[in-house]
Amino acid sequence: MRVIESEISGGATQGLRIQATAANQTGTAITTPFYTNGRDWKTEVTVGDQQLQLYLDTGSSDFWVYSTELPANETSGHALYDPTASPSFQNVSDSSWSIYYAGNMGASGYYGTDDVTIGGITASGQVVEVATAVTGVVSNFDGCDGIVGLGFNTFAGTSQRVNTFIDNVVPSLSQPVFTFDLQNSTAGTFELGYIDDSLYTGNLTTVAVDRQAGDWFVPGIYFSVEGRNLSTVPGTYDVSFDTGGEYLSLPDDLVAAYYQYVSNSVMFQPENAFGSRWYYPCTESLPDVTFHFNGTSSTAAIRGEILDSLRNDLGNGTCIGSVWALGSFVGAPFFLDYFAVYNPLTPSFAFAPKAG
């Protein structure tokens, strides 16, 4: 997800690092679409002794959960974490946190620590942010009970740096990696500590990541459609590979250039929303977008048919496209076609076409 602001304060969390106790571990968890169009996924996570379905998001770093302390009108469709019922929860006194995402949505509350298990890998004493308020679209994530931020800890809060789940378990993994094989209508996988070669074809393409921005930004990318550069000005872009992103999002000028390939498309700016969208007749098809990684011959193409499958059909012959102007990140359209590997130590991002 695209984070606009994140803050955490209070308590003695500075430099906290609680490692998983076993060594050379590997783990696998199932990812399940929680919307029918396959652009969002949830995974079972155990917090203390409570099972929740959480969103694994490489575009943010906060680990927060819906709780029993939310107002009743904000809890429908969610399992609620009860910190008072968890035998391993430890409250951090005078603590607070808040996070706001693009799209006018966010959450806030207080935090403590608890034992967290994903795919059989446990981090004891993980910082868990307990939501006491949620706003915007995030309150409508029916069946999803919070977010596990898998970005870098430079993104998690502004006044204190809090280690993420990945920070805490990487020392115990067989390899310092986690991977995604996400599907649009069936179960996929999130794997820790190893790379399953059966999930992709060909060779992995590995590119460097700039961790200073907080999430998984790959620098030096430019884009083309039908062999022509979308930008009229020479240069490249830093792009986040964001499992919490529902769309392909590019700077405004590139999105405008992209929709020149779609007949009768029109830009609009939703009221009280971040970024612009484009209408077009549903009879039109969106073209492929090719990513070029500067200084290499490597490319990755997002197929137009994937982009078409993620559009919003308004039911009147008009669709809203799945290429938006909301910053530079690639979400579901990429992950539906590519197997993805994240290495937080190098740091790097690798991808290959999916098997099957």
Steps between C-alpha positions, in 0.01 A plus 500: 500500500609854439586657838454875535602530866600261778584580861568299815601637839531422870650209690843343464492357149810666357732233364273216605599179324347171606621215284329170434672237713559214254755511219489401131124519487266502201129564499198510270168679539198503270384825342132531411325772294246683711344691213361321195720689255819362657679826579525458880616201705479385861710248692444324832716647776504394863541787747542365851250215498256671259457430128456797270488549123750775416611684187872450419609838367849577366395863451485579874677398821246519782355181653150591616182309578129558549426473871223459752559865591358631173149649494240238407417675171859448382529127571248331269657226288820478705652269756613717790824470693446519874830596666356440846433135410846431358733335756809639322390861437697770680369853484739789437385781726424846363535373144325618188517444126321611186524429131331656198488347154425651161127484440395676822532199727692431816513363853631597843524379857760375749750214483668223694688180424378147439612175339422493128505193275474499119551182302638319803766767569465680833633835617467531878442850633399647163368856517126481428300819448150470647244702305250704696384697193487430125393735222413491132512197272719304742193464725328308218764227458245230583671176597838669547597584856802729463829544319848350533743757363790331319680819403822617665498634855605842372131528406350387832444818699671834502598554863618147575625216283318173561619171358263325266404133502756442222776675700432268790485168315764540225790396730328166555418423135688254282530776237430871563205511258123496481300429185152543355303292253167687492195379309186687398237235582676213678736455794859621458803489727719719718826321580777584743864389491515331161422536129275234348636452148184316393297822521667681209643442155832612354749694710438749776581860410652677802508878539629724778265668747535842663391439860534863611150581375358236735325266261632288213596767246696388196679797341567562132184375327337635188184383323391435145182413311515346154876560498478874573621666822207645695710795612580783262788606726804273540525357848399217729279446802521332840218246524370316807409132458207504738295190586248733663443695178185421306604665176789616285570858599729737309568875495227712342679569173569131438142401576373767262737367232382142569131580450575658164509137386141450623229655281255742662671491840446797732682602818308588817594595855277332764376733772697471824731240347872482436615473138315497168310223319393442141163403353479313172242288309500142628512384138860626484796290611797631698846453340798321655749706704869405487742584782863562402767482769761764425854378433384146426319316223240376749133571443166397645167540326160538664248355261203706392265211577613509864441874513156447343411239763565754778300790359184627671189450285244770583219299336412766242751406231773706668800363690760655730845382397746317723785737409482796738695815575572444870879511521736232370413148614399173344259274681262220404546524120867404541460231766230315307753429225831478690649302786676745734799468736592762763842499665519763779874455563650568157240667454354382169186400317483207259226379268422244233192395301280262695497128424184350356 
